[in-house]
Amino acid sequence: MKSFTVNEILTACSGKFFGENEILDKEVTHITTDSRKIKKDCVFAAIEGERVDGHNFISQCMEMGALCSICEKTPKDNSSHILVEDTKAALIKIAAAYRRKFTIPFVGISGSVGKTTTKEMISSVLSERFSTMKTEGNFNNDLGVPITLFTLEDSHEAAVVEMGISDFGEMSVLASMSRPDVCVITNIGSCHLEKLIDLDGVKRAKTEMFNYMNEGGTAVLSGDDEKLREIKEVHGKKPVFFGLSEGCDFTAKDIVSNNVDETSFTVCCSEGEFRATVYALGKHMVTNALAAAAVGKQFGLTDEEIARGIANYKTVGSRANVIKTDKLTIIDDCYNANPVSMRASMDTLAGFEGRRVAIVGDMKELGEKELELHADIGKFAAEKKLDLIICIGDLALEIYKEARPHIDAEWFKTVEEAKLEFYDMLTIGDTVLVKASHSMRFEDIVAYLKEM
């Protein structure tokens, strides 16, 4: 960690310190909420969760070398601690104070779909020139962003921070900590509609980020998104648009895919053209690469550096990960799903040769229009002329109803019921897309298919 003392932490969170005063001037090595990640002279922040109360681990953390704890309740061993009303709120204030110690460029990323992939792509590009810190895993909420910021080191020369939200006001909390110089929004899609109501609500919530962009900063937005194209300027400055639509500042042509693990294309911008290859499938991956190219140019990277960074991108987890077995080609995209990402994945599947099968499930948190939005996916599957769609879950029944009159379709209430029929429904050589909201646990389907 950059030089950061216990006293600075105390001042940032406005807590009350109990312990030896000499501790206040000591520099901390790390701030963590995980008792398994204690380092000598770190600070342990005790979070009371639904299942585990971090306060129960304070004594253990102190014995392992922590300088003090941040907590809402006095530790049983009365060890050195900073007492606060709300540990999570305290961490947000501390993270904001720690971020202010850095003058390096920060990129903030959000969007309904593709923010994690785009984050990885941008960090891969920036890493060609800068030592780059990035959000790891899904640490993109009001607890994850502070933990991410605490990983910043003196050696870092750039930072890429992913921010995920589900309600109004949440982006303001995240962006006020991160204070981005470049704000990237991948799209405005039908997700978290239970709270955000409609696409205008999603747009309003996502663009709260702009209120905390540093002076002179730039908004980098998807020009393929209808709602984002409505934005003509941000703080008096025209946004930089990326995408495959006409008029985008960064676009692509001559897109060629091997339908396995490689997509090549020509990046086109005002400064010229250059060829790039992303080792992943789908036109949406080209769009993500264009976002990375746009950010790279903002920071002065050359065409060669950007192309290398795009080529060095690695697929993350269950996001359009292509798995080849002796019998099937599996597109493992089961990390999450909403209408935008579901269409993108089906579009990718439709580009494969041979028999194309989609195993899809419920998309959660879509609000009052959830049935209609699922039905629309059934229509889209039919338009793409998929050979078979296997729908699983109560909401996915609507996908089945719309698809069934036009293409071969099956419906099952549960994953276990569907798995019993896979041997009869799938054939050797099929390409199989697996996609649903994370709570549907479709990773079990991927594991099952790999063993078939």
Salt bridges, closest charged atoms under 4 A:
GLU8 OE2 - LYS101 NZ 2.95
ASP34 OD1 - ARG36 NE 2.92
ASP41 OD2 - LYS40 NZ 3.52
GLU48 OE1 - LYS73 NZ 3.83
ASP53 OD1 - HIS55 ND1 2.73
ASP53 OD2 - LYS73 NZ 2.77
GLU120 OE2 - LYS119 NZ 2.76
GLU120 OE1 - LYS134 NZ 2.58
GLU128 OE1 - ARG308 NE 2.84
ASP142 OD1 - LYS88 NZ 3.88
ASP154 OD1 - LYS2 NZ 2.72
ASP200 OD1 - LYS227 NZ 2.75
GLU230 OE1 - LYS203 NZ 2.82
GLU230 OE2 - LYS227 NZ 3.84
ASP249 OD2 - LYS238 NZ 3.60
GLU271 OE1 - LYS297 NZ 3.22
GLU273 OE2 - LYS253 NZ 3.02
ASP303 OD1 - LYS297 NZ 2.60
GLU305 OE1 - ARG129 NH2 2.82
ASP333 OD2 - LYS435 NZ 3.29
ASP347 OD1 - LYS384 NZ 2.62
ASP362 OD2 - LYS364 NZ 3.54
GLU365 OE1 - HIS192 ND1 2.63
ASP376 OD1 - LYS379 NZ 3.97
ASP387 OD2 - ARG356 NE 3.25
ASP394 OD1 - LYS413 NZ 2.77
GLU398 OE2 - LYS401 NZ 3.41
GLU416 OE2 - LYS419 NZ 3.33
ASP430 OD2 - ARG355 NH1 2.58
GLU443 OE2 - ARG441 NH1 3.79
ASP444 OD2 - ARG441 NE 3.87
